[in-house]
Amino acid sequence: MNLIDIAKETLQIEIEALKRLHSRIDGNFLDAVALIEHTKGKLIITGVGKSGLVGAKMAATFASTGTSSFFLHPTEALHGDLGMIGKEDTLLAISNSGESEELTKILPHIKRFEIPLIGMTGNKDSSLGRYADVWLDISVEKEACPLNTAPTASTTLTMALGDALAVALMQKRGFRKEDFASFHPGGSLGKKLFVKVKDLMRTENLPIIDDKTPLKEAIVVMSEGKLGNVLITNSSGQLTALLSDGDLRRALMQEDFSMDEPAFTYATKDPKRYHNTELLASEALEIIENARIQLLPITTQHDEIVGVLHIHDLVNAGIKST
C-alpha cells in the first residue's frame, strides 16, 4: 500500500468513527449541555495522556466561547490541586478506557464533594462510566493506527464531541460574534469589532504646512514626515488641501511647473477626511480603499486637523475591511 492509500484509509477510518458518533447523539448529550449550562462555577476538564491534550484544547474552546473553563491534570489534582475544584463546578473527565489510574484515583473524592461529573469514555461499565452523572460514549470500532493502539480515531472523535458541546452551549446562550471578539481582542475579529480610528491614528509630528508654503519647502516636510503626503491648511488652521507624492509626480509633468509656486497650487483640494475618531478602524480602511487614497486626515467638525490615519498603519495592525 502506498502512502497516498494509507493517508486515505486513515481519514476514512476517522470519518466512519465520526459518522457513528453522529448517529448516537442522544439525550445524554442534551443532559451534558444542560449540566454545563446551569453550572454556577467553572467547567473543569481533566484527562491523562492524549486525552489530556484533547481536554486542554476543549477547555480552551469552551473558555473562548462563553463557558468559563480550565484544564486540570489528574496527577496535579492528587497532589494538592484538587482544591481548585469547587462545589459549584462541574468536572468533565476524559478516558477512552475509563480506567486511567491517575484519573480513577480522584473520582471518589469528586463524588464525596458531590461535584457533578460528565464522563467521556468508550466503556460505560468502566470506573469513569459508573461514577459519571452523564456518560458520553466516545467508543470507536478501531483506531486508524495499523496496530490499533495509538489514539487516533478516538482522539478525533473526542475532540469533535467537545466542539459539539461548545457550539450547542453557544447557541443556548445566544453567544454572538461580538462576544467572541471580546474574548479575542488580539484576533482579527476582535480588531475588526473593537479597534477604532483613535487607537491607530497619528497625532504627533504631522507634516502640516500653510497654503502659502512654496513647493520646495513642502517637499522637505513631506520627506521628513515619512507619510508620502503633506497636509495644507489655511490661515485659520483648517484643512484645505493635501499634497501627495502622486500629486507631485503629476505636477512635474506640467510645462509651467515651478518649485517656487505654493504647494497648494498642485495639491488635491478639499481632500477626503473624517471627523469621528470612534469610527471602527475596519470601516476607516474601507473608506480609504474605496477612495483609493493612502492617508485619511482626521479633523474636527471645523476641519481642524487632529490626526491622520495611514493605510500602512492599518495593515500593519492586522485590520481588515468589513
C-alpha positions in Angstrom: 0.0 0.0 0.0 1.4 3.4 -1.0 1.4 6.4 1.3 -1.5 8.1 -0.5 -3.6 5.0 0.1 -2.5 4.9 3.8 -3.5 8.6 4.2 -6.9 8.0 2.6 -7.5 4.9 4.7 -6.6 6.8 7.9 -9.0 9.5 7.0 -11.7 7.1 6.1 -11.5 5.3 9.4 -11.8 8.6 11.2 -14.7 9.7 9.0 -16.5 6.4 9.8 -15.9 6.9 13.5 -17.4 10.4 13.3 -20.4 9.1 11.4 -21.1 6.5 14.1 -20.8 9.2 16.7 -23.3 11.3 14.7 -25.8 8.5 14.8 -25.7 8.0 18.5 -26.0 11.6 19.7 -29.0 11.3 22.1 -30.5 12.6 25.3 -27.2 12.1 27.2 -25.7 14.8 25.0 -28.6 17.1 26.0 -28.1 16.2 29.7 -24.4 17.2 29.4 -25.3 20.5 27.8 -27.9 21.3 30.4 -25.5 20.4 33.2 -22.8 22.7 31.9 -25.2 25.4 31.1 -26.5 25.5 34.7 -23.1 25.2 36.3 -22.6 28.3 38.5 -18.9 27.8 38.8 -16.4 26.6 36.2 -16.3 23.6 33.8 -13.1 21.8 34.7 -11.8 19.3 32.2 -9.3 16.5 33.1 -7.6 13.6 31.4 -4.3 11.8 31.0 -2.0 11.4 28.0 -3.6 12.1 24.7 -7.0 12.5 26.4 -5.4 15.2 28.5 -4.1 17.0 25.4 -7.6 16.9 23.8 -9.1 18.1 27.1 -6.7 21.1 27.2 -7.9 22.0 23.7 -11.5 21.6 24.7 -11.1 23.8 27.8 -9.6 26.5 25.6 -12.5 26.2 23.2 -15.1 26.4 26.0 -13.3 29.4 27.6 -13.3 31.3 24.3 -16.9 30.7 23.5 -18.5 31.8 26.8 -18.1 28.8 29.1 -15.7 29.5 31.9 -13.4 26.5 31.8 -9.8 25.3 32.5 -7.9 22.1 32.3 -6.7 20.3 35.4 -4.3 17.3 35.2 -5.4 14.5 37.5 -1.9 13.9 38.8 -1.7 17.6 39.9 -5.2 17.2 41.4 -3.9 14.3 43.5 -1.1 16.4 44.8 -2.9 19.4 46.1 -4.8 20.9 43.1 -8.0 19.1 43.9 -8.8 22.2 45.9 -9.2 24.1 42.7 -12.5 22.3 42.1 -15.3 24.0 43.9 -18.7 22.7 44.9 -20.4 24.9 42.2 -18.1 23.5 39.4 -18.7 20.6 37.0 -16.0 18.1 36.1 -15.7 16.7 32.6 -13.3 13.7 32.6 -11.9 12.0 29.5 -10.6 8.5 29.3 -11.2 6.1 26.4 -10.8 3.1 28.6 -12.4 4.7 31.6 -9.7 3.2 33.8 -6.7 5.6 33.6 -5.1 5.1 37.0 -4.4 8.8 37.8 -8.0 9.7 36.9 -9.8 6.9 38.7 -8.0 7.9 41.9 -9.6 11.3 42.0 -13.2 10.1 41.2 -14.1 9.0 44.8 -13.1 12.5 46.0 -15.2 14.2 43.3 -18.2 12.2 44.3 -17.6 12.8 48.0 -17.9 16.5 47.4 -21.0 15.9 45.2 -19.4 17.6 42.2 -21.3 16.8 39.0 -19.3 14.6 36.7 -19.6 14.2 32.9 -17.6 11.1 31.8 -16.3 10.8 28.3 -15.4 7.2 27.9 -15.7 4.3 25.5 -16.7 1.9 28.2 -19.9 2.7 30.2 -19.1 -0.1 32.7 -15.7 1.3 33.5 -14.8 3.2 36.7 -15.4 6.5 35.0 -18.6 5.3 33.3 -20.0 4.1 36.7 -19.1 7.3 38.6 -20.3 9.7 35.9 -23.6 11.5 36.3 -23.7 11.8 32.5 -22.0 9.4 30.2 -20.9 10.4 26.7 -19.9 7.5 24.5 -16.5 8.0 22.7 -16.0 4.4 21.7 -14.6 3.6 18.3 -14.6 0.3 16.4 -10.9 0.7 15.7 -8.1 3.2 15.7 -6.6 4.5 12.5 -3.3 3.2 13.8 -2.4 -0.1 11.9 -1.6 -1.6 15.3 -5.0 -0.4 16.6 -3.2 1.0 19.7 -2.2 4.7 19.2 -5.1 7.0 19.9 -6.1 8.4 16.5 -9.8 7.9 15.6 -10.7 8.1 19.3 -9.0 11.4 19.9 -10.5 12.9 16.7 -14.0 11.8 17.8 -13.5 13.1 21.3 -12.3 16.5 20.1 -15.3 16.7 17.7 -17.7 15.8 20.5 -16.1 18.6 22.7 -16.7 21.0 19.8 -20.3 19.9 19.5 -20.8 20.6 23.2 -19.2 24.1 22.9 -21.3 25.0 19.9 -24.5 23.8 21.5 -23.8 25.9 24.5 -23.0 28.9 22.3 -26.5 28.5 20.8 -28.2 28.1 24.1 -26.6 31.2 25.5 -27.1 33.3 22.4 -23.3 33.8 22.0 -22.6 36.5 19.3 -19.6 37.3 17.3 -19.2 40.4 19.5 -19.0 38.2 22.5 -16.4 36.0 20.7 -14.4 39.1 19.8 -14.4 40.3 23.4 -12.6 37.0 24.3 -10.2 37.5 21.4 -9.3 41.2 21.4 -6.0 40.5 19.7 -7.5 38.3 17.0 -8.7 39.5 13.6 -12.4 39.6 14.6 -11.5 41.4 17.8 -9.6 44.0 15.9 -12.4 44.3 13.4 -15.0 44.9 16.1 -13.1 46.9 18.7 -10.1 48.8 17.3 -11.1 52.4 16.4 -9.6 55.2 14.5 -8.5 56.9 17.7 -6.4 53.8 18.6 -4.3 53.9 15.4 -4.3 57.5 14.1 -1.1 59.5 14.3 -1.3 62.8 16.2 2.3 63.9 16.6 4.9 65.4 14.2 2.3 65.6 11.4 3.5 67.1 8.1 1.4 70.3 8.0 2.1 73.4 6.1 0.1 76.5 5.3 -1.3 77.3 1.9 1.4 79.9 1.1 4.3 77.5 1.6 6.5 77.0 -1.6 6.6 73.6 -3.1 10.3 73.2 -2.5 9.7 73.6 1.3 6.7 71.3 1.2 8.9 68.5 -0.3 11.2 68.8 2.6 8.3 68.5 5.0 6.9 65.5 3.1 10.3 63.8 3.3 10.6 64.4 7.0 7.0 63.3 7.7 7.5 59.9 6.0 3.9 59.6 5.1 4.1 60.4 1.4 1.7 63.3 2.0 1.6 66.9 3.2 -1.5 68.4 4.9 -2.2 72.0 3.9 -4.2 74.5 6.0 -5.5 78.0 5.5 -4.8 80.9 7.8 -7.5 79.7 10.2 -5.7 76.3 10.6 -8.4 74.5 8.6 -7.5 71.6 6.3 -8.0 72.8 2.7 -5.7 70.6 0.6 -3.4 67.6 0.6 -0.3 67.2 -1.4 0.6 63.5 -2.1 3.6 62.1 -3.9 1.2 61.3 -6.7 0.2 65.0 -6.9 3.9 65.9 -7.0 4.7 63.5 -9.9 1.8 64.8 -11.9 3.0 68.4 -11.2 6.4 67.6 -12.7 4.7 66.8 -16.0 3.2 70.3 -16.3 5.0 72.8 -18.5 4.7 75.7 -16.1 5.9 73.7 -13.1 7.9 75.7 -10.6 9.4 74.7 -7.2 8.7 78.3 -6.1 5.0 78.0 -6.6 2.9 77.4 -3.4 2.4 73.7 -2.8 -1.3 74.4 -2.7 -1.3 75.0 -6.5 -0.5 71.4 -7.2 -2.3 69.8 -4.3 -5.7 68.0 -4.2 -8.2 70.5 -3.0 -10.8 69.6 -0.4 -9.4 66.1 0.3 -11.3 63.2 1.8 -11.4 63.5 5.6 -13.3 62.1 8.6 -14.4 63.6 11.9 -15.4 60.6 14.0 -12.5 59.1 15.9 -14.8 56.5 17.3 -15.2 55.0 13.8 -14.1 51.4 13.7 -10.7 51.1 12.1 -12.0 48.4 9.7 -14.6 50.9 8.4 -11.9 53.5 8.0 -9.9 51.1 5.9 -12.9 50.6 3.7 -13.2 54.3 3.2 -9.5 54.5 2.3 -9.7 51.6 -0.1 -12.9 52.9 -1.8 -11.4 56.4 -2.2 -8.1 54.9 -3.4 -6.0 57.0 -1.1 -3.2 56.2 1.4 -3.9 58.9 4.0 -7.1 59.8 5.7 -7.0 63.1 7.6 -9.0 63.1 10.8 -10.4 66.6 11.7 -12.8 68.3 14.0 -16.2 69.4 12.7 -14.5 72.7 11.9 -11.8 71.0 9.8 -9.0 71.5 12.3 -6.5 68.6 12.0 -6.4 66.2 15.0 -4.6 63.3 13.3 -4.1 61.1 10.3 -4.7 57.5 9.5 -2.3 55.8 7.1 -3.2 52.6 5.3 0.1 51.1 6.2 -0.7 51.6 9.9 -4.0 49.8 9.4 -2.5 46.9 7.5 0.4 46.5 10.0 -2.1 46.4 12.8 -3.9 43.5 11.1 -7.0 45.4 10.3 -9.2 44.1 7.5 -12.0 45.9 5.9 -15.6 44.9 6.6 
